[in-house]
Amino acid sequence: MRTRSIIALSVAALATLALAGCSSSAAAPTASPTSTAAAVNLCTAKVASGPVSDAVKVTGDVGAEAKISFTKPLAVSKLQSTVVKDGPGAKLKAGDLVQFALTEFNAKTGAKNGAIGQQDGSLLPQPISPDSILGQVLGCATVGTRVVATIPGDENNDASVDVVDVVKVIPNAAWGTDVAPTAGMPTVTLAADGTPKVTLPKTAMPTAFEKETLKKGDGATIAKGDSVLVQYYGVSWNSGKVFDKSWGAQPFGFQVGSGVVAGFSDAVTGATVGSQVLAVLPPSAAYGAGEINDKDLKGQTLVFVIDILGVQHAQTK
């Protein structure tokens, strides 16, 4: 039997984001809309503790793989969540990007199903909301908190016992060190919330792919095959118009080298988490040559500002 877990649900959510991505036949990356539930207080969304979750004893340091003990089999009929340790950090709120670590066990046998998020680059941060399992398990827990949750099974999945550690909250925009811009490239200015604005130079459009780092992040390096979470802002050099952006919605998740145009993957490859990258994509790196058409962006040279918020390395997925 499989286990319906926070790991599985998180992967499914990220896959949904990736499926919304751009390809050779799509107009542009498309971010998921902001959840209407994001306005609800996470504290009121948290499920209660109970005799089942309270019965699980947890040992080990927060952020490292957990060890547990309980009388087997554990009869899990509903979602419960017990705080094992309160963290010293700020409280979570709806809409936060949460970096968490998870150790999961089978509720019937006690066997460990797996562990993820304990190493940098092993799990993408996830937007937290009251209608997500993660949001209901954590509520408005503080950073550094550890909880143990009991998750019911169904006809296809065994119940699970999940130990969840709140590692940190990820900024919604690139946080790296500023790097001097390259002369002749489009100019980027930022609003207070990090939303970029692009000013195009009065020069001929480049005919080859170009990119530069505007902020240098301190996180893991991105390679082909990795899953990445980003904010992006896209401008057509031909029209000067913004054709798509993730700002104002949810960050965009995709797999490097798959599901997006080549230039979008090339822009983040070799960059580090926390960085902001500016990339200029000629048609050959974007949607191909052809008669210019705003509907499918063929023939257009595109400018992207990409803030890299997280990575999940391919070998850890």
C-alpha positions in Angstrom: 0.0 0.0 0.0 1.2 3.5 -0.7 1.0 6.3 1.8 -0.9 9.6 1.1 1.7 11.9 2.6 2.7 15.6 2.8 5.6 14.6 0.5 3.2 13.2 -2.1 0.8 16.1 -1.8 3.7 18.6 -2.1 5.1 16.9 -5.2 1.6 16.9 -6.7 1.2 20.6 -6.1 4.5 21.4 -7.7 3.7 19.2 -10.7 0.5 21.2 -11.1 2.7 24.4 -11.2 5.0 22.8 -13.7 2.1 21.8 -16.0 1.1 25.4 -16.2 4.5 26.2 -17.7 5.4 27.4 -21.2 6.5 25.2 -24.0 7.1 25.6 -27.7 3.4 25.8 -28.2 2.4 27.9 -25.2 2.3 31.7 -25.0 4.4 32.1 -21.8 4.9 30.7 -18.3 1.6 30.9 -16.4 1.6 31.3 -12.7 -1.1 29.8 -10.5 -3.6 32.3 -9.3 -3.5 33.4 -5.7 -5.7 31.3 -3.5 -8.8 33.0 -2.1 -8.1 31.1 1.1 -4.8 33.0 1.6 -6.6 35.7 3.4 -7.7 33.3 6.2 -5.7 33.2 9.3 -3.6 30.1 9.5 -4.1 29.8 13.2 -7.8 29.1 12.7 -7.0 26.5 10.0 -4.7 24.4 12.2 -6.2 21.0 13.1 -6.3 20.0 16.8 -4.0 17.6 18.5 -5.6 14.4 19.8 -4.9 11.1 21.5 -3.5 9.6 18.3 -1.0 12.3 17.5 -0.2 12.8 21.2 0.7 9.1 21.4 3.7 9.4 19.0 7.0 10.1 20.8 9.5 12.0 18.7 13.3 12.3 19.2 16.1 14.0 17.2 17.0 17.6 16.4 14.7 19.9 14.5 15.8 20.0 10.8 17.4 16.5 11.0 15.7 13.2 10.4 13.3 12.3 13.2 12.9 9.1 15.1 9.6 8.1 16.5 8.0 5.4 18.7 4.4 4.4 19.1 2.2 1.3 19.8 1.6 -0.4 16.5 -0.6 -0.4 14.6 -1.7 3.2 15.1 -5.4 3.7 14.3 -5.6 7.0 12.4 -9.2 8.1 11.6 -8.7 11.8 11.2 -6.0 14.4 10.7 -4.4 15.4 14.0 -1.3 17.5 14.7 0.7 17.8 18.0 3.5 20.4 18.6 6.6 18.5 19.6 8.7 21.7 20.0 8.0 25.3 19.6 10.5 27.3 17.5 12.0 30.6 18.4 11.2 32.3 15.0 8.4 34.4 13.6 4.9 33.0 13.1 3.9 31.6 9.8 1.1 33.4 7.9 -1.0 32.4 4.8 1.0 33.0 1.6 4.4 32.4 3.1 6.9 30.3 1.2 7.9 27.7 3.7 11.0 25.6 3.6 10.3 22.5 5.7 11.8 19.1 6.4 9.8 15.9 6.7 10.3 12.4 8.0 7.4 10.1 7.3 6.5 6.7 8.7 3.8 4.1 8.0 1.2 4.2 10.8 0.5 0.5 10.6 4.1 -0.9 10.7 6.2 2.0 12.0 8.5 1.6 9.0 10.1 4.8 7.7 8.6 5.8 4.3 11.2 8.4 3.6 12.8 11.7 4.6 13.2 14.9 2.6 14.1 18.5 3.1 16.9 17.9 5.6 19.6 19.0 3.1 19.8 22.3 1.1 18.3 21.8 -2.3 16.4 18.6 -1.5 12.9 20.0 -1.4 11.3 23.1 -2.9 9.7 25.6 -0.6 5.9 25.5 -0.7 3.3 28.3 -0.4 1.3 27.7 2.7 -2.4 28.2 2.8 -5.3 27.2 5.1 -6.6 24.7 2.5 -3.4 22.7 2.2 -2.5 19.8 4.4 0.7 21.5 5.3 -1.2 24.6 6.4 -3.6 22.6 8.4 -0.8 20.7 10.1 1.4 23.7 10.9 -1.2 26.5 11.4 0.7 29.7 12.4 3.6 27.8 14.0 6.8 29.6 14.4 10.0 29.0 12.5 12.0 26.2 14.2 8.8 24.4 15.3 8.5 20.6 15.0 5.1 19.0 14.8 3.9 15.4 14.4 0.9 14.8 12.3 -1.2 11.7 11.8 -2.8 11.5 8.3 -5.6 9.1 7.6 -5.3 6.6 4.7 -7.9 5.7 2.1 -8.5 2.7 -0.3 -5.2 3.3 -2.0 -3.0 4.7 0.7 -1.9 3.6 4.2 -2.2 6.2 7.0 1.0 7.9 7.8 2.8 9.6 10.7 4.6 12.7 9.5 7.2 14.7 11.5 7.3 18.2 10.0 10.0 20.8 10.8 9.6 24.5 9.9 13.1 25.3 8.7 12.6 28.9 7.4 10.4 31.2 5.5 11.7 32.1 2.0 11.5 35.7 0.8 9.1 36.2 -2.1 11.9 37.9 -4.2 15.6 37.5 -4.8 17.6 38.3 -1.7 21.2 38.1 -3.2 23.9 40.7 -3.2 23.6 43.4 -5.9 25.8 43.0 -9.0 26.7 45.9 -11.2 24.6 45.7 -14.4 26.1 45.2 -17.9 26.1 48.2 -20.2 23.7 47.9 -23.1 21.4 45.5 -21.4 17.8 46.4 -20.4 17.6 48.3 -17.1 15.7 46.8 -14.1 14.2 48.8 -11.2 12.4 47.2 -8.3 9.2 48.2 -6.4 9.2 47.9 -2.6 7.8 44.4 -2.9 10.4 43.3 -5.4 8.2 43.6 -8.5 10.6 44.5 -11.4 10.1 47.1 -14.1 12.1 46.8 -17.3 13.4 49.8 -19.4 14.6 48.8 -22.8 17.7 50.5 -24.3 17.3 52.4 -27.5 19.6 50.0 -29.4 19.1 47.2 -31.9 17.6 44.0 -30.5 20.2 41.3 -29.7 20.2 38.4 -32.1 21.8 35.9 -29.7 20.8 34.8 -26.2 22.2 37.0 -23.4 22.0 36.9 -19.7 23.4 38.6 -16.6 23.2 38.2 -12.9 21.7 41.3 -11.1 21.7 39.8 -7.6 24.0 36.9 -6.6 22.3 34.5 -4.2 23.9 32.4 -1.5 22.0 29.2 -2.2 22.5 26.0 -4.2 23.5 26.0 -7.8 20.9 25.0 -10.4 21.5 22.3 -13.0 19.5 20.7 -15.9 16.8 18.4 -14.5 16.4 20.3 -11.3 13.0 21.6 -10.2 13.0 25.4 -9.6 10.6 27.9 -8.0 10.9 31.4 -9.4 9.2 34.7 -9.8 9.4 36.1 -13.3 8.5 39.2 -15.3 8.4 39.0 -19.1 8.6 41.9 -21.6 8.5 41.8 -25.4 11.4 43.9 -26.8 9.3 44.2 -30.0 6.3 45.9 -28.4 7.7 47.0 -25.0 4.7 45.4 -23.4 4.6 43.1 -20.4 3.2 39.8 -21.8 3.3 37.7 -18.6 4.4 37.7 -15.0 4.1 35.7 -11.8 4.1 38.7 -9.5 0.6 39.1 -8.0 -0.1 35.4 -8.1 2.0 32.4 -7.0 5.6 31.8 -7.8 6.1 29.5 -10.8 7.6 26.0 -10.6 9.2 24.2 -13.5 11.8 21.6 -14.4 15.0 22.9 -16.0 15.2 21.7 -19.5 11.6 20.6 -19.8 8.2 22.3 -20.3 9.6 25.8 -20.8 11.3 27.5 -23.8 15.0 26.8 -24.0 16.1 30.4 -23.1 14.0 30.3 -19.8 15.9 27.1 -18.7 19.2 28.6 -19.9 18.6 31.7 -17.9 18.6 29.8 -14.5 21.1 27.1 -15.3 24.3 27.7 -13.3 22.7 30.4 -11.2 22.3 30.1 -7.5 19.1 30.2 -5.3 18.5 33.8 -4.1 19.8 35.3 -7.4 18.0 37.6 -9.8 18.8 36.9 -13.5 18.1 39.1 -16.5 17.8 37.2 -19.8 17.2 38.3 -23.4 15.8 35.6 -25.6 15.8 36.0 -29.4 13.2 34.0 -31.2 15.6 31.0 -31.6 15.7 30.7 -27.7 12.0 31.5 -27.3 9.0 30.8 -29.5 10.8 30.6 -32.9 10.9 32.7 -36.0 7.8 33.7 -37.9 5.4 36.5 -38.5 5.2 38.5 -35.2 2.0 37.6 -33.4 1.2 38.7 -29.9 -0.9 35.6 -29.4 1.9 33.1 -29.6 4.9 35.4 -29.3 6.5 34.0 -32.5 9.2 36.1 -34.0 9.6 38.2 -30.8 12.6 38.9 -28.7 11.7 38.4 -25.0 13.2 39.9 -21.9 12.8 38.0 -18.6 13.6 39.1 -15.1 13.8 35.9 -13.0 14.1 35.7 -9.2 15.2 32.2 -8.1 13.5 31.2 -4.8 14.3 27.5 -4.5 15.6 24.4 -6.0 15.0 20.7 -5.7 17.9 18.8 -7.2 17.0 16.1 -9.7 18.6 13.2 -7.7 16.5 14.0 -4.6 13.1 14.2 -6.2 
